[in-house]
Amino acid sequence: MLDLVKQYEGWWATKPVRVKEGLLFSYYAPSDKEIFLAGDFNGWKKRYTPLIKGKDDVWRIIVELKPNRSYDYKYIVDGNWVNDPNNEDLNPDVAGGANSVIYLGSSGDILPKGHPERDKFTLEGRQIYNGSYFSSRYKQRFEFHYISPQYEEGEKLPVIICLNNYIKSQELHIYVRENRYLAIIPSVYLGGQYIRQGKLDVFPELLGFIKQSFTINEDRVYVTGMSYGGLEALLVSLYYPDLIAASAVVFGPYRLRFYKETIERITRDELEQFLDRLPYPHRMLKNLKDLPLYISHGGGDEAIPFDEALTLHEIVKKLGAPTELNSYPEHGHTWYMVDEDLPRVFDWFRRFKRNRFPKSINYTAPNGFLKNSIFWLDFSPFQIEHPIKIEANINENNRLKLTIENIKRLKLKLSSKILKLPGVVYIDTHKGTQQVDIQEEDKEIEVTF
C-alpha cells in the first residue's frame, strides 16, 4: 500500500477521487500521529484501515468498493471521529448527527451532485413511499415508509415489517419487489420510544392498520430488524408469537451473552427452569418454542459482540424452535452486512406460514395489560398488573392439559385442526379433569379457576 499511495504525494488533500488502483481517500494533518478510515465498507472498525502519511503531510489510503452503492464514512484522527472536511455530501445518522458520504455509480465512479444517476439513491428513485396512521391508543400520528410491488388481481401480499430505519438499506426495495412482498418501515421513534419502552401494544395497532389499508396474507406476516431494531423484532416475537409467521434479527443487543457458558452446558429441561428464573423480558424466551427465528451477526462487530447472537441461537435451538444462525466473519455493524444478508432473510420467510392452531402453547408475560389472547385461547388474569403464565398441551387422546398462573378465566376456541371433533375432550387443570362432549366445530368452552 505504501508504494501505491506514494505515487500520489504532491496531490492536494481532497474528497475521495477515483484513481486507477481504486478510490483515493486523503486527509491533511501535519501534526497528528495516526489516522484511520472507518465506514460501511469495513464495519466501522476503529483501527482496521490506517492511512499512510506522506512527506507532504497528507495522509492517504486506496480502497476498492462495490459500485451502485453509497458509503458513509468518517476519519478517526488521533482517536477523534471527524467528517471529511473536503466533502460537503453528508448523510444523517439515527443519533442526530451525520456522516460523510460518497455515491458510486454503475461504473464505480464517484457521482457528483446533480448527476442523474444519483436519483437512484433517493427514496423517490427507489420508489419508497411515505405514509402515516393515527394511533387511537396513544393519541398521536405515526409516520412510516412502505414499498410495494404492483398488485395483481386477487393477490394477497406477504408483509415484512422492518424495524430501525430500513430506508437506509440500499437493496431492500429490490428484494421486496423481486419476492412480491409489502414492506412496512415504521419510524425509528416507534421502536425507540414505544417498543423498547415496554409499550408493545403499538405493534398490534400497527398491524391492524396494515390489514385495513393493504390487501395482505395475514398468515404471512414477518418481522425483521437490525441493531436496536433486532432487539425490537425479538421483543415483538416474544409478546406476539401468534400474530407473525417468523422473524429475523440482525446484530441486536439482546443482553444474553453473559449467560453463554451456562446455556451451553445445560439440557433443555434445565434451560426451561433457568429461563423461569430470569427477569422479564428474558423469561419470555420460552414463548419462542414454536416461532421460526433467523439470526445473523457480523463476526467483526465492535458495537455488539457476536456472542449475543450465539447465545440467542443456542437458547432457541434447545427450546426446539426452527432456527438458523448466519455469521459474517469480515463484517461489522453496518447496513452493508444487512443488505448482503437480505437474500437469506427472504429465503427464511418463504419457508414459513403462521400456524393459528398449534397443539402446544407456552406464553408468559410480566402482566396482562398488553394482551388477552394467545392463539386459540382468550384469558383474563386475577391481577392484571402481575405476571401471567399459560401452558396448554394437547395429546393424541383428545386430552388438553392446562397449567396456569394468575389466570381466573380461559375461553378455549377449539377446532378439529387440533382435536378429534365431534367427540369428547378431557381438560386437565390443577382443579381436576373436566369432560366436555363437543358436537360442533369451533366450539368455545369457558374454564374458570
C-alpha positions in Angstrom: 0.0 0.0 0.0 2.9 2.3 0.7 4.1 2.2 -2.9 0.6 2.7 -4.2 -0.1 5.9 -2.2 3.4 7.3 -2.5 2.9 8.0 -6.2 0.2 10.5 -5.2 2.4 12.6 -3.0 2.1 16.2 -4.1 -1.7 15.9 -4.7 -3.8 18.1 -2.5 -6.0 16.5 0.1 -9.5 16.4 -1.4 -12.7 14.5 -1.1 -12.3 10.9 -2.4 -11.4 10.5 -6.0 -11.2 7.6 -8.4 -7.6 6.6 -9.4 -6.5 3.6 -11.4 -6.0 1.4 -8.3 -9.3 2.3 -6.6 -10.7 5.1 -4.6 -8.1 7.5 -3.0 -9.1 8.9 0.4 -6.8 11.8 1.7 -6.6 14.0 4.8 -4.2 16.8 5.5 -2.9 16.7 9.1 0.8 17.7 9.6 0.9 17.3 13.3 -1.4 14.3 14.0 0.1 10.9 14.9 -2.3 8.4 13.4 -5.4 8.5 11.1 -7.8 5.7 10.3 -10.7 5.4 7.8 -14.0 3.8 9.0 -17.3 3.3 7.3 -19.9 1.0 5.9 -17.2 -0.8 3.9 -15.1 -2.0 6.9 -17.8 -2.4 9.6 -16.9 1.0 11.2 -13.9 -0.7 12.8 -11.8 1.9 14.5 -8.3 0.7 13.7 -8.9 -1.5 10.7 -7.9 0.8 7.8 -4.9 3.0 8.5 -3.9 6.0 6.3 -0.3 6.5 5.4 1.4 9.9 5.9 3.3 11.3 3.0 6.2 13.8 3.0 3.7 16.5 2.1 1.8 15.9 5.4 -1.2 14.4 3.5 -2.4 11.0 4.8 -3.7 8.6 2.1 -5.3 5.2 1.6 -6.7 3.5 -1.5 -9.7 1.1 -1.3 -11.9 -0.6 -3.8 -15.6 -0.5 -3.2 -18.6 -2.2 -4.9 -20.4 0.0 -7.4 -24.0 1.1 -7.3 -23.9 1.9 -3.6 -23.4 4.9 -1.3 -20.9 4.7 1.5 -21.0 6.6 4.8 -17.5 7.2 6.3 -15.5 9.1 8.8 -11.8 9.7 9.6 -10.5 8.8 13.0 -7.8 11.4 13.8 -5.8 10.6 16.9 -8.9 8.9 18.3 -11.4 11.6 17.3 -14.2 10.8 14.8 -14.4 13.6 12.2 -16.2 14.1 8.9 -14.2 14.7 5.7 -13.6 18.5 5.6 -13.3 18.3 1.8 -16.6 16.6 1.2 -19.8 18.6 1.5 -22.0 15.5 1.0 -23.4 14.4 4.4 -25.8 11.6 5.3 -27.9 12.0 8.6 -27.5 9.2 11.1 -30.0 7.9 13.7 -28.2 9.6 16.5 -29.0 13.0 15.1 -25.6 13.7 13.6 -24.2 13.0 10.1 -21.5 11.1 8.3 -19.6 12.0 5.1 -20.9 10.0 2.2 -19.9 9.1 -1.4 -22.2 7.8 -4.1 -20.7 5.3 -6.6 -22.4 4.8 -10.0 -22.7 1.7 -12.1 -19.1 2.2 -13.4 -17.7 2.6 -9.9 -17.0 6.3 -10.3 -18.0 8.8 -7.6 -21.1 10.7 -8.6 -21.0 14.5 -8.1 -24.0 16.5 -7.0 -26.5 16.9 -9.8 -25.5 13.7 -11.6 -28.7 12.0 -12.9 -27.5 8.6 -11.6 -27.7 9.9 -8.0 -31.5 9.8 -8.3 -31.5 6.0 -7.7 -30.2 6.6 -4.2 -33.2 8.8 -3.2 -36.5 7.5 -1.8 -38.3 8.6 -4.9 -35.7 6.8 -7.1 -36.2 3.6 -5.1 -40.0 4.1 -5.1 -40.2 4.1 -1.3 -43.4 6.0 -0.3 -44.5 7.9 2.8 -47.5 7.0 4.9 -48.9 7.7 8.4 -51.7 6.5 10.7 -53.3 7.8 13.8 -53.0 5.8 17.0 -56.2 5.9 18.9 -54.4 4.2 21.8 -51.6 6.8 22.1 -53.4 9.8 20.6 -50.8 10.6 18.0 -49.8 10.1 14.4 -47.1 7.7 13.5 -45.1 8.1 10.2 -43.9 5.1 8.2 -42.5 4.3 4.8 -43.6 1.4 2.6 -42.5 -0.5 -0.6 -45.0 -2.4 -2.6 -45.0 -4.2 -6.0 -47.8 -3.6 -8.4 -50.8 -5.6 -7.1 -52.2 -8.3 -9.3 -55.9 -9.0 -9.3 -56.9 -11.1 -6.2 -53.4 -11.1 -4.8 -52.7 -11.0 -1.1 -49.2 -10.0 -0.4 -47.0 -11.3 2.4 -45.8 -8.5 4.7 -42.3 -7.8 6.1 -42.2 -5.2 8.9 -38.7 -3.8 9.1 -37.6 -2.1 12.4 -35.0 0.6 12.8 -34.7 2.9 9.8 -34.6 0.4 6.9 -34.9 3.3 4.4 -31.1 3.2 4.9 -31.0 -0.2 3.2 -29.9 0.1 -0.4 -31.3 -3.2 -1.6 -34.5 -3.8 0.4 -36.6 -2.3 -2.4 -35.0 -4.7 -4.9 -35.7 -7.9 -2.9 -39.2 -6.8 -1.8 -40.3 -6.4 -5.4 -38.5 -9.5 -6.7 -40.2 -11.6 -4.0 -43.5 -9.8 -4.1 -43.8 -8.6 -0.5 -45.3 -5.5 1.0 -42.6 -3.9 3.2 -43.6 -1.6 6.1 -40.8 0.6 7.6 -42.1 2.2 10.8 -40.3 5.3 12.1 -37.3 4.9 14.4 -39.5 6.7 17.0 -42.0 3.9 17.2 -39.3 1.4 18.0 -37.2 3.5 20.4 -39.9 5.3 22.3 -42.6 2.6 22.3 -41.5 -1.0 21.6 -38.2 -0.7 23.6 -40.0 1.2 26.4 -42.5 -1.7 27.0 -45.4 -0.2 25.1 -45.6 -3.2 22.9 -49.3 -2.8 22.1 -48.2 -0.3 19.5 -47.4 -3.3 17.3 -50.9 -5.0 17.0 -52.3 -1.5 16.4 -49.8 -1.0 13.5 -50.7 -4.5 12.2 -54.4 -3.6 12.3 -53.8 -0.5 10.2 -51.8 -2.6 7.7 -54.7 -5.1 7.4 -57.2 -2.2 6.8 -55.1 -0.3 4.3 -53.5 -3.1 2.2 -54.6 -6.5 0.8 -52.3 -8.9 2.7 -51.9 -12.5 3.5 -52.5 -12.5 7.3 -50.7 -15.8 7.7 -47.5 -14.5 6.1 -46.6 -11.5 8.4 -42.9 -11.3 9.2 -40.8 -9.1 11.4 -37.1 -8.2 11.0 -34.8 -5.5 12.5 -31.2 -4.5 12.7 -29.2 -3.3 15.7 -31.8 -1.9 18.2 -34.3 -3.0 15.6 -33.1 -6.5 16.1 -33.9 -6.2 19.8 -37.3 -4.7 18.9 -38.1 -7.5 16.5 -37.2 -10.0 19.2 -39.5 -8.2 21.7 -42.4 -8.3 19.2 -41.7 -12.0 18.7 -41.8 -12.6 22.5 -45.0 -10.8 23.1 -46.9 -11.6 19.9 -45.8 -15.0 18.5 -49.4 -15.7 17.5 -49.5 -12.6 15.1 -46.4 -13.4 13.0 -45.2 -16.3 11.0 -41.4 -15.9 11.5 -38.9 -13.3 12.4 -35.3 -12.4 11.6 -33.0 -10.5 13.9 -29.7 -8.8 12.7 -26.9 -8.0 15.2 -29.3 -6.9 18.0 -28.3 -6.1 21.6 -30.2 -9.0 23.3 -28.3 -8.8 26.6 -27.8 -12.6 26.7 -24.1 -13.1 26.2 -23.4 -13.2 29.9 -25.5 -16.5 30.1 -23.5 -18.1 27.2 -21.5 -20.6 29.3 -24.5 -21.6 31.4 -26.7 -22.1 28.3 -24.1 -24.3 26.5 -23.8 -26.8 29.3 -27.4 -27.4 30.4 -30.1 -29.6 29.0 -33.4 -28.5 27.5 -35.3 -29.1 30.8 -32.6 -27.3 32.8 -32.8 -24.5 30.3 -36.6 -24.0 30.8 -36.0 -23.9 34.5 -33.2 -21.5 34.1 -35.3 -19.2 31.9 -38.1 -19.3 34.5 -35.7 -17.7 37.0 -34.7 -14.8 34.7 -36.3 -11.4 34.9 -38.6 -10.2 32.1 -38.4 -10.0 29.2 -35.7 -12.8 29.1 -38.1 -15.1 30.9 -40.4 -14.8 27.9 -37.8 -16.6 25.6 -39.9 -19.8 26.2 -42.6 -18.1 24.2 -40.4 -18.8 21.1 -40.8 -22.5 21.3 -42.7 -22.7 18.0 -41.7 -19.4 16.3 -39.1 -19.7 13.5 -36.2 -17.3 14.2 -33.4 -16.4 11.9 -30.3 -14.8 13.5 -27.4 -13.1 11.7 -24.4 -11.2 13.1 -21.1 -9.8 11.9 -18.1 -11.6 13.4 -16.2 -8.3 13.4 -18.9 -6.3 15.1 -17.3 -4.0 17.6 -20.6 -2.5 18.8 -22.4 -5.7 19.8 -20.4 -8.9 20.4 -21.1 -12.0 18.3 -21.8 -13.9 21.5 -25.2 -12.2 21.7 -26.3 -14.0 18.5 -24.6 -17.2 19.5 -26.4 -17.3 22.9 -29.8 -16.5 21.5 -29.4 -19.2 18.8 -28.4 -21.8 21.4 -31.5 -21.0 23.5 -33.9 -21.2 20.6 -32.3 -24.3 19.3 -32.6 -26.1 22.7 -36.2 -25.0 23.0 -36.9 -26.9 19.8 -38.0 -24.0 17.5 -36.9 -23.7 13.9 -33.8 -21.5 13.9 -30.7 -20.7 11.8 -27.6 -18.7 12.7 -25.6 -17.0 9.9 -22.2 -15.4 10.7 -20.4 -12.8 8.5 -16.8 -13.0 9.9 -15.5 -10.0 7.9 -18.4 -7.7 8.6 -19.1 -5.3 11.4 -22.2 -3.3 12.4 -23.2 -1.9 9.0 -26.0 -1.7 6.5 -23.6 -3.3 4.0 -24.0 -6.6 6.0 -27.8 -6.1 6.3 -28.1 -5.8 2.6 -25.8 -8.8 1.9 -28.0 -10.8 4.3 -31.3 -9.9 2.7 -31.5 -12.9 0.3 -31.2 -15.3 3.3 -33.8 -13.4 5.2 -36.3 -13.6 2.4 -35.5 -17.3 1.8 -36.2 -17.9 5.6 -39.5 -16.2 5.4 -40.5 -18.0 2.3 -40.4 -21.3 4.3 -43.0 -20.4 6.9 -46.7 -19.6 7.4 -48.4 -18.8 10.6 -49.9 -21.8 12.4 -53.1 -20.5 14.0 -53.8 -23.8 15.8 -50.6 -25.2 17.4 -51.2 -28.2 19.7 -48.8 -26.7 22.3 -48.9 -23.1 23.7 -46.4 -21.6 26.0 -46.9 -18.0 27.0 -45.8 -15.8 29.8 -45.7 -12.0 30.3 -44.8 -9.6 33.0 -48.5 -8.5 33.2 -51.8 -8.8 31.4 -52.0 -5.2 30.1 -50.8 -5.8 26.6 -52.6 -9.0 25.6 -55.7 -11.1 26.4 -55.5 -13.8 23.9 -52.9 -16.2 22.5 -53.7 -18.4 19.5 -56.9 -20.3 20.4 -57.0 -19.1 24.0 -58.6 -16.0 25.4 -57.7 -15.2 29.0 -58.4 -13.0 32.0 -55.9 -12.6 34.8 -56.8 -12.3 38.5 -54.4 -9.4 38.9 -53.7 -7.7 35.6 -50.6 -5.9 36.9 -48.9 -9.3 37.9 -47.1 -11.9 35.8 -49.2 -14.4 33.9 -48.3 -17.9 32.6 -50.2 -20.3 30.4 -49.1 -23.7 29.2 -51.6 -25.7 27.0 -50.7 -29.1 25.6 -53.0 -31.4 23.5 -52.2 -35.1 23.2 -53.5 -37.8 20.8 -56.3 -38.9 23.2 -58.2 -35.6 23.0 -56.8 -34.6 26.3 -55.9 -31.0 26.9 -53.6 -30.2 29.9 -53.6 -26.7 31.2 -51.0 -25.2 33.5 -51.7 -21.6 34.5 -50.6 -18.8 36.9 -52.6 -15.7 37.7 -55.4 -16.7 35.3 -59.0 -16.7 36.5 -60.8 -17.4 33.3 -60.0 -19.1 29.9 -62.1 -19.2 26.8 -61.0 -22.1 24.6 -61.7 -21.8 20.9 -61.4 -25.4 20.0 -61.2 -26.8 16.4 -60.9 -30.0 14.6 -57.5 -28.8 13.4 -56.1 -29.7 16.9 -58.7 -32.2 18.3 -60.8 -35.1 17.0 -64.2 -33.4 16.7 -67.0 -34.1 17.2 -66.1 -36.0 20.3 -65.3 -36.0 24.0 -62.5 -33.6 25.1 -60.8 -34.1 28.5 -59.5 -30.9 30.1 -56.9 -31.4 32.9 -56.2 -28.5 35.3 -55.0 -28.2 38.9 -58.7 -28.4 39.9 -59.1 -31.8 38.3 -60.4 -33.2 35.0 -63.4 -31.7 33.1 -65.1 -33.9 30.4 -66.8 -32.0 27.6 -68.8 -33.5 24.8 -68.3 -31.3 21.7 -70.6 -31.8 18.7 -69.9 -28.5 16.9 -66.9 -27.3 15.0 -65.1 -24.2 16.5 -66.9 -24.7 19.8 -66.0 -22.2 22.6 -65.6 -23.5 26.1 -65.1 -21.4 29.2 -63.0 -22.6 32.1 -62.8 -20.7 35.4 -60.4 -21.1 38.3 
